[in-house]
Amino acid sequence: MRNHREPAPTDETPTDGTPRSRYPRTDRVGRPARPSRRRSTVLGLAALGAAALTMLGVAGAVSKPSVPAAATDTASAPDPDLPSPVVDMSISRLSEDPGRTVNLTIDDGPDPRWTPRILDVLAKNGAKAVFCMLGPNARAHPDLARQVVAAGHRLCDHSVSHDTAMDHKDVAYQEKEIVDGLRMIQEATGGAPVPYYRAPGGAFTPESRQVAAAHGMRPLGWNADTRDFERPGAEKIVETAKAQLSIGPTVLLHDGGGDRAQTLEALEQLLPWLKDNGYTFSFPRR
């Protein structure tokens, strides 16, 4: 159904592999995009070395490098033209607690069919999670959004429209997606804290991370992509989660965006296994 794309991990969380975008790209909207610093070319270098470089060398010098999208975003400095961050604007993937931990993150809800059932299995296992909500879904189901908060889980702004092409849109568009999503979630929950922002499909930019951090939300990544949205079977989801926990503690799952029966079944298997193998449930660092 969908593939993920996410920026390369920060230095504090070594990993291999970079998930790719999980929703179809949409057309550009709004005014022309302001070029991001990470997309800047090496025109100055090319100009200085033009006489010495062959045409092939020039092409290689100015072509887009073969690296994951936004690979340098975590090292960028705040943009003075944007509001100043009030929390760390680097992408969080580590746990706030020490030891053998796991951070469950659950995207694209709340959903009236699946969110209550996922909440039940979390409660049965004494597990906690971050629910990355789409603003319109929270607005449509405020009872579920409040139920998540009442159960002791944390909230994450997952934007308004889940546009995985956000990193190719202008900053005003990115800001509106982030801020409007936050507003909808807070209105639905009666002003509950929203300590994280997760870009749709991991399509972060330095600007979007700064906008989120200026509104008190730490950008939230992941380590283990279960690919449950593809519905590969509960056993495969569990197998993937177990294998990728060696990369890092933050696991990506879903309670919205389609039939989540396999995700529910996977959680019923995975959560007892985690406890039996000495894992404790934590939250990502803020």
C-alpha positions in Angstrom: 0.0 0.0 0.0 2.6 2.6 1.1 6.3 2.9 1.6 8.1 5.1 4.2 10.8 7.6 3.6 12.7 9.1 6.6 15.8 11.1 7.0 19.0 9.4 8.0 19.3 8.9 11.7 21.2 11.2 13.9 24.7 10.4 15.1 23.3 9.2 18.4 21.4 6.4 16.7 23.4 4.5 14.2 21.3 2.5 11.8 21.3 1.0 8.3 18.7 1.3 5.7 16.4 4.3 5.1 12.6 3.7 4.7 11.0 5.4 1.8 7.8 7.4 1.2 4.6 5.6 2.0 2.0 7.7 0.4 1.6 8.8 -3.3 3.2 12.1 -4.0 0.9 15.0 -4.7 1.2 18.0 -6.9 3.0 21.1 -5.6 0.8 23.7 -4.1 1.2 27.4 -3.1 4.0 29.7 -4.0 7.3 28.4 -5.4 9.3 26.4 -2.9 12.1 28.2 -1.1 15.2 26.1 -1.8 16.3 24.1 1.3 19.9 24.4 2.4 20.2 20.6 1.9 19.3 21.0 -1.8 21.9 23.7 -2.5 24.3 23.0 -5.3 28.1 23.4 -5.5 28.0 26.1 -8.1 30.8 28.0 -6.4 33.1 25.0 -6.4 32.1 24.2 -10.0 33.0 27.7 -11.1 36.4 27.6 -9.5 37.2 24.2 -10.9 35.5 24.5 -14.3 38.7 24.8 -16.3 40.2 21.7 -14.7 37.1 19.4 -14.7 35.9 17.3 -17.5 32.3 17.4 -18.5 31.8 14.1 -16.6 33.4 15.5 -13.6 31.3 18.6 -13.7 28.1 16.6 -13.9 29.3 14.5 -11.0 30.1 17.6 -9.0 26.7 19.2 -9.3 24.5 16.2 -9.4 22.3 15.3 -6.4 24.4 13.0 -4.2 23.3 9.4 -3.7 22.4 9.8 -0.1 19.1 9.5 1.8 16.7 12.5 1.7 17.4 15.0 4.4 20.6 13.2 5.5 22.1 16.4 6.9 18.9 17.9 8.3 19.7 16.9 11.9 22.9 19.0 11.8 21.3 22.2 10.5 21.3 25.5 12.5 18.0 27.3 13.2 16.8 29.6 10.4 16.8 33.2 11.7 13.8 33.9 9.5 11.7 31.4 11.4 10.5 31.3 15.0 13.2 30.1 17.3 12.9 26.5 18.5 12.0 26.0 22.2 12.8 22.3 22.2 15.5 20.2 20.5 14.8 20.3 16.7 16.9 17.2 16.0 15.0 14.0 15.2 14.3 11.9 18.3 14.7 8.1 18.1 16.2 7.2 21.5 14.3 6.4 24.7 14.1 8.8 27.6 14.6 5.9 30.0 17.8 3.8 30.3 18.1 0.1 29.8 16.4 -2.3 27.5 13.6 -0.2 26.2 11.1 0.0 23.4 9.1 3.1 22.2 5.9 2.1 20.4 4.6 4.8 18.0 1.2 4.4 16.3 0.3 6.5 13.3 -2.6 7.8 11.2 -5.4 7.6 13.7 -7.5 7.9 15.7 -9.7 5.4 14.0 -13.1 4.4 15.6 -12.6 0.7 14.7 -9.0 0.1 15.5 -7.8 2.7 18.1 -10.1 1.3 20.9 -8.9 -2.2 20.2 -5.2 -1.2 20.2 -5.7 0.7 23.4 -7.2 -2.4 24.9 -4.2 -4.6 24.0 -1.8 -1.9 25.2 -3.6 -1.7 28.5 -3.7 -5.5 28.9 0.1 -5.6 28.6 0.9 -2.5 30.6 2.3 -0.9 27.5 2.5 2.8 26.6 2.8 4.4 23.2 2.9 7.6 21.2 -0.1 8.1 19.0 0.8 10.2 16.0 -2.6 11.6 15.0 -3.8 13.3 11.8 -5.5 16.6 12.7 -8.8 15.8 10.9 -9.0 12.4 12.4 -8.6 13.8 15.9 -11.2 16.5 15.2 -13.6 13.8 13.8 -13.1 11.5 16.9 -12.4 13.7 19.9 -13.6 11.0 22.3 -10.9 8.7 21.0 -8.3 11.4 21.2 -9.2 12.0 24.8 -9.3 8.3 25.5 -5.7 8.1 24.3 -4.6 10.8 26.7 -6.6 9.4 29.6 -4.9 6.1 29.2 -1.5 7.7 29.8 -0.2 7.7 26.2 1.4 10.6 24.5 0.3 12.6 21.5 2.2 13.5 18.3 1.1 15.9 15.5 1.2 14.0 12.2 0.0 16.9 10.1 -3.3 17.6 8.4 -3.3 15.9 5.1 -0.4 13.3 5.4 1.4 14.8 2.4 4.6 12.9 2.0 5.8 15.5 -0.6 5.9 18.2 2.1 9.7 18.3 1.9 9.3 19.6 -1.7 6.7 22.3 -0.8 7.3 25.8 0.4 7.8 26.6 4.0 4.4 28.4 4.4 2.7 25.2 3.3 4.7 23.0 5.7 4.0 25.4 8.6 0.3 25.4 7.9 0.2 21.6 7.8 2.1 21.4 11.1 0.4 24.2 13.0 -3.2 23.4 11.8 -2.7 19.7 12.7 -1.5 20.7 16.2 -4.4 23.0 16.7 -6.9 20.3 15.7 -5.4 17.8 18.1 -5.3 20.2 21.0 -8.9 21.3 20.3 -10.0 17.6 20.2 -8.3 16.8 23.5 -9.1 19.9 25.4 -5.5 21.3 25.2 -3.5 18.1 26.0 0.2 18.4 25.5 1.5 17.4 22.1 5.2 16.8 22.6 6.2 15.4 19.2 5.8 16.0 15.5 6.3 13.3 12.9 6.5 14.3 9.3 4.3 12.3 6.9 6.4 9.5 5.6 9.4 11.0 7.4 9.5 14.0 4.9 11.3 16.3 7.3 13.1 19.5 6.3 15.2 21.7 8.4 12.4 24.3 8.3 9.6 21.9 9.2 11.7 20.6 12.2 12.2 24.2 13.3 8.6 25.1 13.0 7.6 22.0 15.1 10.3 22.8 17.7 9.1 26.4 17.9 5.7 25.0 18.9 7.2 22.8 21.5 7.2 19.6 19.5 10.4 17.4 19.1 10.6 15.9 15.6 10.0 12.2 16.0 11.6 9.5 13.8 11.7 5.7 14.1 14.2 2.8 14.0 12.0 -0.2 13.3 9.6 0.1 10.4 7.3 -2.9 10.7 5.7 -2.1 7.3 2.4 -3.2 8.9 0.5 -0.9 6.4 1.4 -3.4 3.7 -0.5 -6.1 5.6 2.3 -8.8 5.2 0.7 -10.9 8.0 0.9 -10.6 11.7 3.8 -13.0 12.0 5.9 -11.0 9.5 5.1 -7.7 11.4 6.3 -9.3 14.6 9.4 -10.8 12.9 10.3 -7.4 11.5 9.9 -5.6 14.8 12.0 -8.1 16.6 14.8 -8.0 14.0 14.9 -4.2 13.7 14.9 -3.6 17.5 18.7 -4.1 17.2 18.8 -0.9 15.2 17.1 1.2 17.9 14.1 1.3 20.2 11.4 3.3 18.3 8.9 1.1 16.5 6.5 2.3 13.8 3.0 0.8 13.7 -0.5 2.1 12.6 -4.0 2.4 14.0 -5.3 4.3 10.9 -5.1 4.3 7.2 -6.8 1.0 6.5 -7.5 -2.4 7.9 -5.3 -2.8 11.0 -6.4 -6.3 12.0 -2.9 -7.6 11.4 -1.3 -4.8 13.4 -3.7 -5.7 16.3 -2.8 -9.4 16.1 0.9 -8.5 15.9 0.7 -6.4 19.0 -1.0 -9.3 20.9 2.0 -11.4 20.1 4.8 -8.8 20.3 3.9 -7.1 23.6 4.2 -10.3 25.7 7.4 -11.3 23.9 8.9 -7.9 24.7 8.1 -8.2 28.4 9.4 -11.8 28.5 12.6 -10.7 27.0 13.3 -7.9 29.4 12.1 -4.9 27.5 10.4 -2.0 29.3 8.0 0.4 27.6 9.4 4.0 27.3 8.8 7.1 25.3 11.1 8.8 22.8 13.3 11.6 24.2 11.7 15.1 24.1 
